Amino acid sequence: MDFQVVILAGGFSSNLVPLVSKEVPKALLPVANRPVLSYVLDLLESNNLKDLIVVVEGEDAALKVGGWISSACVDRLHVEVAAVAENVGTAGALRAIAHHLTAKDILIVSGDIVSDIPPGAVAATHRRHDAAVTVMLCAQPVSGPSESGGSGGKDKTKKPACDDIIGLDSLKQFLLYIAKGAEIKKDTRVKKSILCAAGKIEIRSDLMDSHIYAFKRSVLQEVLDQKPAFRSLKEDVLPYLVRTQLRSEIFSDQNNVEENGNGNGKNNMQNNEVVLSQILSNASLPSFHQVYESGLDSRKTNKCCVYIADESKFFVRLNSIQAFMDVNRDVIGDANHLSGYSFSAHHNIVHPSAELGSKTTVGPHCMLGEGSQVGDKCSVKRSVIGRHCRIGSNVKIVNSVVMDHATIGDGCSIQGSVICSNAQLQERVTLRDCQVEAGYVVCAGSEQKGETFARK
């Protein structure tokens, strides 16, 4: 299909502290004991997209991500890892690697997604419409902690998020408006030219930008060059292209006519509405550009198109601690087809090398990693336990994630929490909705709720 694929993998994301560390950048955070980046690579490979550029913020993070890719993707994919400066934003990251971009179209994928939505469908939609940009939209997920803890199921206590306000044409082919929900105070302003062209706009708050984009390279590079202050694809580049997608000489001429009081302004507006409405309704036809050029005698528009994913598909971005909990729960639960593992008749995964003590139970939707040991009379429910962990006796773990090489002492109770790699919980620790930094030691007898344990 002649697309270059760019994966924006981030670096040491501040909103995921203390889960990320110098040893574990965001791209390598575990989802069901696999780096989140592995899910992105598998998804692209399944769509026959195998020539990839992975962009990582920070030299140290890039070295770690590159090392993992070298060991995990040998002979499967051709992956180039590019390090960029930290905190440059998604637009800044693309600006920094612009010299690597040579294809006509660029497919940009966030490195923190876990999904079964085919990115190839976005690329196909982009080519079919000859678009400047095509955005993948999907249903807003439910979010927020449940009554049973931070990683609880999708129950009635959860409310749909409302992050994006999306405006679509009647055929749901074109993106006519996009804004973050937080930016909408009272009134919503839509470009007059776009409203005239579309006739009407369908406003949706149940869809979200999935951070998967197909760009025409020439358009993307022009915006990045002309707008050096733009840092974010979602917050800067995309809204700019949407606002200006119908900008052409005809509107400038029309404004001049109206300002000068020429009586033909109204007729010109009506003619433009007819022609531009034809453009929007017939955009997928081969004659799209011919209709435009013959009708307006002006420059072609930059079409902003959408691909709306089927609601039955799974999509989560690992962009917060809550999302980390949710995706780990889902991938060993309802979305276990994404895990890459075979589940037992008990709907769980216990590695053959793991050891379970007497009267210890590992419930459905659980994972126990390679070489881990669990003592007597323990209970594990809806949780992921990493590799080579040491868990004492009389321990309860519910709705939690325990990363590799963690140690949990006798009599501990852990609910809705994340225990990072090499952390140690001494005896009789009780944690609810907490996060423990890698290598941190929680003293015996501690009882905490909603705390973050990290070195200052």
N, C-alpha and C positions, 0 to 999 in steps of 0.2 A: 504493500500500500504506500510505500515510500514516505513513511512518517519517521521522524526522529522522536524518540521517547526520552523525556527528562523526568526523573524522579526527584522531587524536592524533599530531602530526608531530614532537614533541620540539623540541630546539633544538641547542645545541652539545654533543653527547653526549660525555662524558668517556671512555667506553670505546672511542670511535672516533678518539681523538687518535693520530697527527697528521693523519688523513685529513680530519677536519672542521677548519674554521678560521673566522675572522670573516667571510671571504668565502663560505665554503661550509658552511652548516648541514647537519645530518644529512639533512633532507628533500631536499636538492639534490645529495647524493652521486651520482655517475654509475654507472649499471648499463648496460653496453653503450652508453655515451655518451649516456644519457638519465637525468634525475633519477629517483631511486627513487620519488618521489612521483607521477611520471607514470604508473607502473604501477598504483598504487592508484586514481588517477582514471580510468584506462582501464577497470579492472575494474568500478568502480562504474557508469560510464557504460554499459557493456555489459549491466548488470543494470537499466538504466533508473532508476538512482538518481543524480539530477542536481542536487539541492538540498543543498549540503554546507556544513558548518562545519569549517574547518581550524584546529586549535588549535596554536599555536607558542609555545614557551617563550622569552621574551626579546623585547624590542621590535626589536632589530637583526635578529635571525633572522626575525621576522615580516615585517619590511619586505622582506627579500630573497626570502622565500618568496612573499609577496604580489605582488612585482614579477614573478617568474617566472610565477605563475598568470595574472596579467593579460595577459601576452603569449602564453601557450601555450593558454589555455582560452577565448578570446574566442568568444562565440556558441555554445559547446558546453555549458557547465555554469554553474550559478549557485553561486558559491563565496564564502563570507564567511570572511575570515581574522581570527582572534581571538588577540591576544597575551595571554599570562599570565606570571606571574612564573617565573623559572627555578627548577628543582629542587623543584617543588611536588608532583611525582609525578602519576600518571595520575588518581587520585581527586581530588587537589587541583586539577588542571586543569579537571575537570568541575565541581567546586564553584565555581570562578571564573567559569564561563560558564553557570551554572544558569539565569540570567535569560533566556538565549537558547533554552532547551529548553521547548517548548510542546506537542509532539506526544504522543500516548498512548504511543508506543514509540520508543526511541532505538537506532539501530544504531551501534555504536562500532567503529572500525577503526583498527588501528595504521598509522601512516604509513610504515612501513619494510618492508612486505611486497611480495613479488613472487610472484604466484600466479595460477592459473586456476580456483580454487575459487569458485563463484558465491556471493557474500554474500547474494544474494536467497534462496537456499535456507535460510540461517540465519533470515532474517526470516520466511519461510513456516513453518518449524518452530516458531518462537516464537509466531506467531499461532495455529497449529493447536492447540497445547497451552495457550494462554492463560497462558504462563509468566511468572514474575517475571524470570527471566534465562535466556537460551539461549547456550551456549558452543559455538563451533566447535572440534572436536578433529580433529587430523590425525596421520598417522604421524610418528614421530620420524625426523628426517633423520640420515644418517651425518654425522660431523663429525671435524675434526682434520686436520692436515697429512699429506700423502702423502709417500712416499719421494722423489718427484721435485720437491717444493717445496710452498709454501704453498697453491697453487691447483690442485694435482694432481687427477686424476680420482678417481671413487668406487671405489677399489680395495680389496683385501683388508686393507690396513693400517689402514683406517678402522673404527671401532667405533660402534655406535649410541649416541647420547646417551641419558641417563636423567635428565631434568630433572623430570618430573612423575609422580606416582603418582595414578592415577585410579580411582575406584570407581564402577561402573555397576550399574543394575538388570539383571535377566535379559533384558529386551527392548531394552536399550541405548538407552533413551529419557531416563533421568534421571541426573543427576550426583549421586551420593550421598556422594562423598568426593573431596577433592583436596588434595594436598600436594606441595611440592617434594621431590625425591629427597634433597637434602642434609638435609632436616629429619627424615628417617626414620632413627632410630638403631638401635633394636632392635624395639620394639613399635609397632604401628599402632593407634591408638584411633579407634573409630567411635562416633558417638552411638547410644545404646541405642534411642532412639525410631526412628531411621532403619533400624537393623538389624531391629527388630521389624516395621516396615512393609514392608520389601523382602523379608524372608525370607532372602535371600542377596545377597551383593554380589560382583560380579566385579571383581577388582583387576587393573588394567592398567598396565604400565610402558612400553608401546610407543606410547602416544599422548601428544600434547602440546597444551596450551592454545595456540591460534593467535593469541590477542589480537584476535579478532573476536567481539563480544558483541552480543546484542540484549537490552535492558533494558526493563522496564515503567518508564516515567518516574517514576511515583508511588513505586514501591519504591526506585528508585535515589536519588531525592532524599531520601526519608526516612532511608535509611542514611547518606548524606553529611551530612545535618543532625544526626543523632543521634550520629554517630561522627566528630567533628572531627579525631581523631588518625589516622584512616585516610588513608594516602597512595597506596596502590596498589590498582588494581582486582583484579589477579591475586592479590596476597599478603594483602590485607585484606578488600576488599568481597566478592569471590567466595567465599572460604572461610567468611566469616561467614554469607552467605546459604545456603550449602550446609549448614552446621551447624544452622541455625535453621529450615530449610524446613518442618519438621513441628511446629514449636513451636505449641502451642495450649493452651487452658485444660484440656483433658482430661488432659494429662500432668501439669500442676500438681496437679489434683485427685487423680490416680492416685498421685503421689508422697506426697501428704498421707495418703492411705488406707494406703499401705504403711508409712509411718513410724508411723502410729497402730496398726498391727497388725490392721487390719480384714481379715477372711477373704475379703472379696469382691474384694480387690486382684488376685488371680490371674485371676479370671473377667473382671474389667474389662480386664486386659492381653490376654487371649485374644480378647475381643470387638474390642478396638482393633486387634489384629494382623489380624483377618479383614477389618475394614472398610478399614483403611489399605492392605492388600494389594490389595483391589479398586480402590482409588483409583489405585495405581501401575500396575496392569495394564490399567486402562481409561481412562487419563488422556486419550487422544485422542478419547474419545467425548463427544458433546454433554452427556450426563448426568453428567459428572464432578463438577461442583459439587453437583448434586442428590444424588448418592450420598454425597458428603462431609457435606453439611449434615444430611441425614436420618439418617446413621449416627452422627455425633459431636456434633451440636447444638453446634457450636463455630465458631470463626473458620476461614476458608479458609486453606489452606497457601500458601506461596510456592514454586511449583514451579521447580526448577532443571533445565532440560532441556539436551540435547546434540544437536548435529548432527555426525555423524562423516563426514568427507570420504572419498571413494573413494581408495583407495591409488594409483590411476593418476594422480591429480591432482598438480600441482606446487605446492609451498609452501616459501618460504624467508623468514625475517626477517633484515633487514640490521641486526643488533644487535651485531656484533663485527667485528674486522678479518678474521678467518678467514671469517666469513659473507660479507663484502664480496668476498673473493677467490672464494669458492664460487659466489655468485650471478652474478658476471660471467662466470665460466667456463661455468656452466650455460645462461645466456641466449644465449650464442653457440654452445652445444653442443646437448645433448639437449633443452633447453627453448627452442629458438630460435623456436618459434611465439609466444612472448611478446615477442620483441624488437621487433616491428613493422617489421622490415626484410625485404627479399628477398635471400636468399643466392645466391651464384654457384654454378656447377657444381662449383667447388672447395670448396664448403661454407664460404666465408668472405665477408667484406664489405670491399671496397676502394672507398672513395668515388671517383667519377670525377675529382675534382680532386686526389686524392693522387698523389704522384710517387714512383716506385720506381727505384732505381739499377740498374746492370748486375749481373747474377747475384745479385740479391736475391730471396729467396723468402718468401712469406707463406702459411703452411700452413692446413690446415682449422681451423675453430673459432677464427678470428682476425677482428679488426675493425681497420680503418685509417680514421681519421676524415678529415673534410673538410679539405683544404688541407695535410695533413701531408706531409713529405718524408723519404724514407729513402734513405740513401746506397748505395754499391756493396757487394756481397758481404755483405749482411746476412741474418739468418735470424730470422723471427718465427714462434713456435709457441704455439698455445693462449693468445693474449694479446689484450688490447684496448688500442689506441693511440688517443688522443683527437684532437681537432681542432688543426690548426696546430702540430703538434709538429715538431721538427727533430732528425733522427737521423743521425749521421755514418756512416762506412763501417766495415765489419768489426765490426758490432754484433750480438750475440745477445740476443734477448729471448724468454724461455720462461715460461709460466704466470704472467704478470705483467699489471698494469694501469698504463698510462701516461696520465695525465690531460692535459687541454688545455694547449697552449703550453709543454710541457716540452721541454728541450733535452738531448740525450744525445750525448756526444762520441765520437770515433773509438775503436774497439777496446774498447768497454765490453761487459760481460757481465752480464745481469740475469736472475735466476731467482727465481720465487716472491715477487716484490716489488711494492710500490706506489710509483709516482713521482707525486707530486701536482702540481697545476697550477703552471706557471712555475718548477718546480724545474730545476736545472741539474746534470748530471753531466759533469765534465770528462773528458779523455781517459783511457782504460784503467782505468776504475772497474769493480770486480767486486763485485756485490751478490747475496746469496742470502738470501731470507726477511727482507728489510728493508723499512722504510717511510721515505720521504723527504718531509718537510713541504713544503707549498706555498712556493715561492720560495727554498728552501734550495739552497746550492751545495755539492756534494760534490767535494772536491779531487782532482786528477789522481792516478791510481795507487792510490787507496784500495781495499782489499780487506776487506769486512766480511760477517759472517753474523749474522743475527738481531738486527740493530741498528735503532734508531729514530733518525733524523736530524731534530732539531728544535732551534729556538732556545731557549735557557734563559731 
